[in-house]
Amino acid sequence: MAQARIDFPSRVGVWWTSDSWRIADAAEVARDLEGMGYGSLWYGEAYGKETFTQAGAYLNATERLVVGTGIANIHARDPIAAESGARTLTALHPGRFVLGLGVSHAPLVERGRGGTYSKPLATMRDYLQRMDAVPAEVEPDARPTRVIAALGPKMIELSGTNADGAHPYLVLPEQSRTTREALGPDKWVISEQAVALGDEETALRRAHAHLEIYSGLPNYRNSWLRQGFDESDLVRGGSERLKRALVGMGSAEQAAASITAHLDAGADHVLVQPLGDSPFDDPRETLRELAGALGL
């Protein structure tokens, strides 16, 4: 099967969640990222903005930038709504929208949304099959390109058989290589890489704050154990070894090297997530520095 169409203007994009920003201001950031040479903008969906309306705002505000959901929480909407909404965005902006899907995490689903979190693999498989059952008459010839937040081997396999690829998050370049080897050459591997510019103390502090929540979520803890870390690395905020391995730290050039490591390992596209003192900081200063180091 040929690789699904995504018209990335460059091989490096941005992962940035703007839940605390007014959408008009966030759309201005998207336009600036496009002007810097980044190829895409991805964002999460946990407690904040609804992902499809946000995607439409970014797509309308830009001309070439690819917009991806990283991820659209499958517990936030039924599969018919997800498929129909994604087809509409694809029809309006061919080659510029990617539907990233994920099962989220038990605490976020059960305590945050009042839902039920059970058997993630089976839940995702059923969700994808029900998406496939949406009639072709609903925006014909506009099937969305979809990737799955896949960390474990079975979910990675599903991302190849029932989707167009995988969106690895908080992984080493070696895991991007593992995902590529599992999926073969004709599926998308779109990996995320966090970066923290500045002196060592600042970078480690920002990495700690970033990993604070993730280090308490079983899906990521299990992923890190599979990648060669041990229980001593899984303290809240992560051990120093975990921080240094998962977050590109130091100068813009050093951070850029952590991004290109994923490309060298087989990722098609890498999403840089700039870390500041707050997750709601303006990312543009860091991204301008990185754009220069990356030659965008």
C-alpha positions, 0 to 999 in steps of 0.5 A: 500500500502506498504511503498516505498523502501528507504535504509536509513543507519540511521534515520538522514540525512543532508540538504545542498545546495552546489550551490557555491561549485565546484561539485568535492568538494561537492562530497567529502563532501558527502563522509565525511557525509557518513563516519560520519554516516548520512543516506542521503544528500538532497539539494534545487533547486532554482537558482543554480545547476541542481538537477538530474546531482547533484544527480548523482554526489553524488550517484556515489561518495558514496556507501550507502548514500541516495540522495534526491532532496529537492526539484526538482522544477517542474517549472524547467523541464517538468514531462516527463523529471522528471519521466524519469530522476528519473527512470534512477537514481533509476535503477542505484542506487536502494533504494538510490534516492528519488525524492522530488518535490515542486511547489517552490514560485511565486517570484522565478518562475516568476521573477527568471525563467520567468515562471507562478505560478498558483494554486499550488495544481492543478499544482502539481496534474497535474504534478504527473498525467503526470509523471504517464503516462510515459510508463512503458518501460522507465526503467521498474521496476524503479519507483522512490520513490517520496515525496512532499514538503507539508505544507498545508492540501490539499498538504499533502493529495496529497502527500499521494494519488499521491506520497509516502509521504511528505517532511516538511520544516521549521516546528515544531515537532508538524507539523511532527506529524500532517503530520504523522496523515494525511498520516497514517503509510505507507507513508514517512515523511521526515522532515527538522530541521535547527540547529545553534550551538554556544552562544545565540547571534551567534545562533540567528544571524544565525537563523535570516539570515536563515529565512530572505528570507523565512519570505518573502515567502507567502507559509511559512508565511501561514504555520507558521500561521497554526502552531500557530504563528501570524503576529507579528512573521512574521517580516523579519528574524522572531521574536525571538519566531519564531527563537527559535521554528524553529531552534535548538540552543545552544550546539550539545546536544541541537540541537540533541534534536530538531532533535529527537523531530521530530522522536518522533513525527512520522517522519521516517527520519530527515534532519539536516540543519547546519547554519553558518555565510554564507549559503555557509560555510563548514558544516562538523565541525557542522555535526561532533559535531552533529554526536557525540551527536546523536550517529551516 
